[in-house]
Amino acid sequence: MPANIKKIYEAVDNPSFGILLHFENWDTDEENGDRLCAPYAFHTHLAAWVEPRYEDKLKILADTGYSGYLGVEHHSGENEYIQVEWQLASLRRTASQLARSKTQMGVNSDESCSGGGYWHRLNWETSLGELREN
């Protein structure tokens, strides 16, 4: 499926076209799907099961120059607002740790919440941009 996404992206060939990168949600090429499709991402979803690998996922986004929103979602049907708050805190902590390991920086955010999801936009210019260089 990631190879097909690349073909579609190249066929459309329009800067206004992009994909929702739902990390680790591949039926085929699970090992490479996130990395292969990250350059085409306009938005992301990080489900609860991805949390142990947030650092890897943020590095993939940094490598592509991604500057959009990070969507955090939880679909257990129980305590979803509390769960997405926990996931968002974990994501912020991971981004902060990555940034500190490269350089001191500030993170600005823009947030909204709806249903079982929470969207967070980081200011990548001063945070993950440093990761691309190292």
C-alpha positions in Angstrom: 0.0 0.0 0.0 2.8 2.6 0.7 4.1 2.1 -2.8 0.6 2.9 -4.2 0.4 6.0 -2.1 3.6 7.2 -3.6 2.2 6.5 -7.1 -1.0 8.4 -6.4 1.0 11.3 -5.0 3.2 11.5 -8.0 0.3 11.2 -10.4 -1.7 14.0 -8.8 1.5 16.2 -8.7 -0.2 19.1 -6.9 1.3 20.9 -3.9 -2.2 21.1 -2.3 -2.4 17.2 -2.2 -1.2 15.2 0.7 -2.1 12.3 2.9 -3.2 11.6 6.5 -0.2 9.6 7.8 -1.7 7.2 10.3 1.4 5.8 11.9 1.8 2.0 12.1 -1.6 1.4 10.3 -0.3 -0.6 7.3 -1.6 -3.9 6.0 1.5 -4.3 3.9 5.2 -3.1 4.2 4.7 -2.4 7.9 8.4 -2.0 8.4 8.8 0.9 5.9 5.3 2.3 5.4 5.7 5.3 7.8 9.0 6.3 6.4 8.0 5.9 2.8 4.8 7.9 3.2 6.0 10.6 5.6 7.1 13.0 2.8 3.5 13.1 1.6 1.9 13.8 5.0 -0.4 16.8 5.5 -1.7 15.5 8.8 -0.8 12.6 11.2 -2.5 10.2 13.6 -0.6 8.6 16.5 -2.7 5.9 18.0 -2.2 4.6 21.6 -0.2 1.6 20.5 2.4 3.9 18.8 3.3 5.7 22.1 6.4 3.5 22.9 7.8 4.6 19.5 7.0 8.3 19.5 10.7 9.2 19.3 11.2 7.2 16.1 8.0 8.7 14.6 9.0 12.3 15.4 12.4 11.7 13.9 10.8 10.4 10.7 8.7 13.6 10.5 11.7 15.8 11.2 13.6 14.1 8.4 10.9 15.1 5.9 10.5 18.6 7.1 6.9 18.0 8.3 5.3 21.2 9.9 1.7 20.1 10.3 -0.5 18.8 13.1 0.1 15.7 15.2 -3.2 13.9 15.9 -3.3 11.8 19.0 -6.2 9.3 19.3 -7.5 6.7 21.6 -10.4 4.4 20.7 -11.1 2.2 23.8 -14.5 3.7 24.5 -13.4 4.3 28.1 -11.9 7.4 29.5 -10.9 8.7 26.1 -10.3 12.3 27.1 -8.0 11.2 29.9 -6.2 8.8 27.6 -5.5 11.4 24.9 -4.3 13.9 27.6 -1.8 11.3 28.7 -0.8 10.5 25.2 -0.4 14.2 24.4 1.8 14.7 27.5 3.9 11.7 26.4 4.3 13.2 22.9 5.2 16.6 24.3 7.7 15.0 26.7 9.3 13.0 23.8 9.5 16.1 21.6 11.1 18.1 24.4 13.6 15.3 25.2 14.6 15.1 21.5 15.0 18.9 21.3 17.1 19.0 24.5 19.3 16.3 23.1 20.0 18.5 20.0 19.7 22.1 21.2 17.7 24.2 23.6 14.5 25.5 22.0 10.9 26.6 22.6 7.8 24.8 21.5 4.6 26.7 20.5 1.4 24.9 20.1 -2.1 25.2 18.8 -4.6 22.6 20.1 -8.2 21.4 19.8 -10.1 18.4 21.1 -13.0 16.4 19.7 -14.3 13.0 20.5 -11.6 10.4 20.9 -8.9 12.6 19.4 -6.7 15.5 20.3 -4.7 17.6 17.7 -1.5 19.3 18.6 0.5 21.5 16.3 4.2 22.0 17.2 6.3 24.9 16.0 8.7 22.6 14.1 10.9 25.5 12.9 12.8 25.6 16.2 12.3 22.1 17.4 12.4 19.2 15.0 14.2 21.2 12.4 17.3 20.7 14.4 16.9 16.9 14.2 17.1 16.9 10.4 20.7 18.3 10.7 22.0 15.5 13.0 
